[in-house]
Amino acid sequence: MSMKNNWKTIPPFHPEIDYARCDYKNGCTICAHECSWGEISLKPEKLDNGTMVYKPGANLTSCGSCQRCVKMCPYSAIHIVNSPMYTSHGYWTPDYVGNIVKQASSEGGVLMVGNGATGPQRRYFDHIMFDACQVTNPSIDPLREPMEIRTYLGRRPSKWDGEQYPLLKLEVPIMFGAMSFGALNLRVHEAEAKATSEVGTYWNTGEGGFHISLRESYGANTIVQVASGRFGVSEDYLKSAAAVEIKIGQGAKPGIGGHLPGEKVSREISETRMVPEGSDALSPAPHHDIYSIEDLRQLIYAIKETIEYKVPISVKIAAVHNVAAIASGIARAGADIIAIDGFRGGTGATPLQIRQNSGIPIELAIAAADERLRQEGIRNQVSLVASGGIQCSSDVLKAICLGADAVYVATPVLIALGCGMCQRCFTGKCAYGITTNKPGLAERIDVDEAAWALKNLLHAWAEEIEELMGSMGINAIEAMRGNRDRLRGVGLNEEELRILGIKHAGA
Amino acid sequence: MCGIVGIINTDRIKIDGSYIREAIRIQNERGNGLGGGFAAYGIYPGHKDNYAVHIMYQGGKHSEIIKTVEAFLELRTKVHHSDEIPIFPTSTIPSGPYFKRYFVNPLKEQIPVGQSEDDAMVDIVMAINTMGDAYVISSGKDMGVFKGVGFPEDIADFFRIQDYKGYMWIAHNRFPTNTPGWWGGAHPFTILDKAVVHNGEITSYGTNKRWLEMFGYFCMLQTDTEVLSYIFDKLTRKDGLSVEDACFVMAPSLWEDIEYEKAEKKKLLRQLYGQVIVNGPFGIVLTHSGGAIVLNDRNKLRPVVCARVGSTYYASSEECSIRLLSPKVDALWSPRGGEAVIVDLAKEEVQ
């Protein structure tokens, strides 16, 4: 291999250390130990008094701005800066140039990234405004009056029959979205399980199985996933949870499967996933027993038979162009819940081109699916869960007004645990110990502390949702669902307003 | 704001419309002259087995739509009798839309298998309402609605409601806020024999409306109250809920209380009918041929007072309306938020 074309890639960020604040002369080397990327190295230095110390310095090779060193430096002596501009071209931005350099210098290769899409597509949530009470009806102060945000998910009949259907009871209309064991480590799973069971909502195991040690304590607040790789799926697994989710696709990578590299498949992961230790765990792009909707129906009923119709079955799909028709088909195939994941949804690893260019925004997808299910008179047969790009509590409530029953959030879970959105989850080097199983890194997550942070997040969003509902004079979240009357669009064109089913502000 | 009054006699003793005219007039403080209306039960004893369809033609007597509506009625129903609803223009209401009433029964052979005469009638009403410019104001048996834009006593005089005798009357005095003041938007709102007058604002309208659309009810009258009569019809007639359960569904107890009471049926009802919760402040009187219901929102954000004088029951936004008609009462009380007062004519009992 010739080295001639092996151009050096220029990392977009690097740490700058303010040595006037830095305490390395007294032996502090925290930043270098905290950096799991190899960006900060220590160079020996002899002080005037003869003591040998180690001076931290940037290598200018591998910084991704995860901010771990910044957050951990006790002296606030570090900050991350952008590398100087290395292209003056307005069209050939550093992203595109850098990617080409990377691809030209390896023997073929698909660019991989973590987290959700970063592109400039419109964030519709920002163009949707809530109504509020003025004069003609009183707003409600949630600190003084009861405010109910409990939500039930699952199939319901179109008229009263006195039967109890299997439903999920959510005390807040927010669940934690699927992130697998393998992509995350056991500590993060336990923190999610602990937080959701204390708050009264659900977390989703993702496709990597449900660790045996968590099943008894947290099964009642767990949704287990059955994905194309069928990792960890057994009768016990299906029966251990409050709901089973068939994962067809995900917003960050519609139409493709997953890949957990062999080096991340440790003994525990191998046992839970039921794959050999050290082997790559590949989920195929499609389920090879689902090539059509009638096959999905068979899988739904195979699982329902196994679990004796005791818990609801969810089907998760990526938000794609024809999402409304697909949702209708899934409802008729027997699903009790449909989770729709918008293109902004996160992931541990996805090909860059898929992440940036496939799928559609969740706001449009959920509005279209809800409307179609109502037109067909089958909206009561399924609950809709929106996910993929939910960034704050008002997004949650807007999604509910557009037609969702509840939402999944996952990137906010990671951020609550420290994540700095550096997009390198697939490397297994996560400096926060979230997306890694490496000893020494995974221990950076303290289960109790992490669960505490997640509970705080759920409580904070719940209170904000109550405030918003109170300002609209609504004290039961059921009365928000599909209540597009209380939304108005700002700066949206007629077609966008039609799809969202809302009027423009002023109308 | 808005004012409401209901008068029900459980012995079915009829009174003429002049009483309720006075009862609602005295509440003019609660209205602004942009809407008044009345519903009366027992007014068409000669046609008590026919659906009395009151239709408002906005375009007037020569409106093109009249021919279309009448051709449609001929096609789908047996029209036993039809005439203009008599009107008496006054100095305050010199003119209004054109009103006709038709006494009909859906043609048996036109009713789809598995549907009742009532179902067919609901379809016919929805079809006429979506034709444009023709609005079914009421469609029940032996009852009728008279409503329009004006103070209620002017509307009463416009239709001369003192010429009608009924055993159950409701009235409304409108102060429109969120929706326009037009003749179709005045209360009561009806479907079949169910009529409702409403003081308040339904913040859950969007949710309720879209739920109803799934079951073939279309809201065309631009006013939130419309959903109430449709919800009640769907719950009691189509889904077979009791009146009590229907009231619970519209203004349910808190989850906390349901759990404390271990009320299994209430839990199931709320799980199933979440989108039927009527949120926002409201006080309503809802009448149907079997009786009447008085209901407040869960937070009791609107006034309603009830009273009994012998076999006559009153409900009103203001006590003065009741005292005007009957200075002495046998009982007088304010129902709590979410607690329905149900008058059942068949059982002659009140809860």
Interface residues (C-beta under 8 A of the other chain):
Chain A: C133 V135 T136 N137 P138 I140 E145 P146 E148 R150 Y152 R156 P157 S158 K159 W160 G162 E163 Q164 Y165 L167 R374 G377 R379 N380 C401 M472 G473 I474 N475 A476 E478 A479 M480 R481 G482 N483 R484 D485 R486
Chain B: T177 N178 G200 E201 T203 S204 Y205 G206 T207 N208 K209 R210 W211 E213 M214 F215 K238 D239 G240 L241 D245 P252 L254 W255 E256 K265 L268 L269 R270 Q271 L272 Y273 G274 Q275 I277 V278 N279 G280 P281 R298 N299 L301
